[in-house]
Amino acid sequence: MTALGTGSTPCGCGGASAPDLHDTSHGSGSCAPGPCTGDELPVNPFLALRVAFGMLLGEDDFRVLMGNPRGKLMLHNAWLHGSGVVWGLGVRRDGDALTVVPGLAVDGLGRELSLDASWCVSLTEWAASWLERHPSEGEYGEAGQDSDHGPCPPGRRMVTAWVYAEFASCPDRPVPALADPCDVTRRHDDFSRTVETARITIRTSEPDHWRPYHRVRVLLGLDEAAPSDPAGQEALRAAHEVAHAPAHLRARELLKAFRRLAAEDATEQAPQREDGDACPPRAPMTEDHAAVALARLTVELTEYDECVRIGEVRVEPAVRDVILPTTTIQELVCGLAPGVLGSGTVEDAGGPRLIPETLKWGRENTRLTFDVTVPLAKGSAEPEGVEITSLSRHGRGWATDEVAAIGLSPDRRQVWVDLDQRPAYETVRIRIRGTGPKPLYGAAPHHVPFAGVVGGPPGTRHEGHDAVVTTDMPRETSAGRTEE
């Protein structure tokens, strides 16, 4: 196998082949089985050949010459695109055979994995090999016999495994060459080509997907943030600020938060290291984690009288990562743009908005209070500006709860609403008017209608938005207010 930084490097780091796993001993396809032992190819993105007139070039010079562009491409693929399937490499069951069709992928070190011919493995042969390494821990003997009661009943086991594609290379085209005086075999030829291909393996180890930029993923709702995760909590706070920004500024605020969190994520990002690394690594992951997962297999095995039968086999390709073309990503971004920009085409007029978490009931559920973002205009708060209804959970329908009085706090940022009696039923719907003939109005200089809930769509000086909130009342009995 070839790792970033191998070849002619100042500190002499060489690439190492990943150890062959037991699960890889079955199957046929391009270069497998055969002499594909991961013949090392030179890779060094930061060491270039400097030639001069009359310079004698040797093997090491040519390794530097081809290792530089190869290393730069691998570095670009690994960090800027990530690993995944480019096309093909479908996994399907054909009777007793599991088949992987030709395709192309990029692994975690940035190497292209090309499978030119279909690869297949006998499921029965693979299952027998797997059972040898994972014998059941039952009460019966090795030969399927119970010494006291005769043959054992058939044993069924469900096995979960993953199909991987990993890098392999094969030497090819031997040509005459000068013999190395130190080579006791006195060989007069050597391979002149290295064929790069993919080796398919089946393993029971679950893939470790590379998911960088944790803060950005939390900001966009792709990752969760635990209370003990300071980076995730920082991103949650940024997402809250973006959500509560005025609609016409939300896209701009999202971009600012994205840039800030991405900068912090990139600063903390570092290549994965292995114990004993002599040189600083350059790839985001190590060789052991570089393979590309193609599918998850769930195989039902029946073992009876030293025979293995294959039952249901489920192939789940959704576990694979896929690399999308840049043009496709551009079009997807354009497709999402109206959701971010559509509401921002109208600038918000600055009308007062409801702060939902301030809504409270008091005085035995006959008084409702809530806060708004800016002071309200004197005289704009009238009973018609707030509607309260309640819904029966026993099929009695809706009840309109009469507003007896409405008033403002001295700073006109809090509204209190008194009812003639507590709401009739438990499910209470509150509508604060920003539309209609008598909505709540903001004080000067923003003498405009109520604009709805914080974070809602923009309001104009001509038309605001209603704020609708539903609350659940504890059930209480009172005169004229019972469902018994």
Secondary structure, DSSP 8 states (H G I E B T S, - for coil): ---TT-SS-TT----------GGGGS-BBTTBSSS-S-------TT------TT----HHHHHHHHHHHHHHHHHHIIIII-SEEEEE--EEEETTEEEE--EEEE-TTS-EEEE-S-EEEEHHHHHHHHHHHS----SS-TTSEETTTEE---EEEEEEEEEEEEEEEEEEEEEE----TT-TT---EEEEEEEEEEEEEEESS--------HHHHHHTTSS---TT-HHHHHHHHHHHHHHTS-GGGHHHHHHHHHHHHHHHHHHH------TT-SS---SSS-GGG--EEEEEEEEEEEEETTEEEEEEEEEEGGGS-B---HHHHHHHHHHHHHHHHGGGGS-------B-GGG-EEETTTTEEEEEBSS-B-TT---GGGEEEEEE-TTS--EEEE-EEEEEE-TTS-EEEEEESSS-SSSEEEEEE-SSSSS--BB-TTS--B---BTT-----SS----EEEEEE-----BTTB---
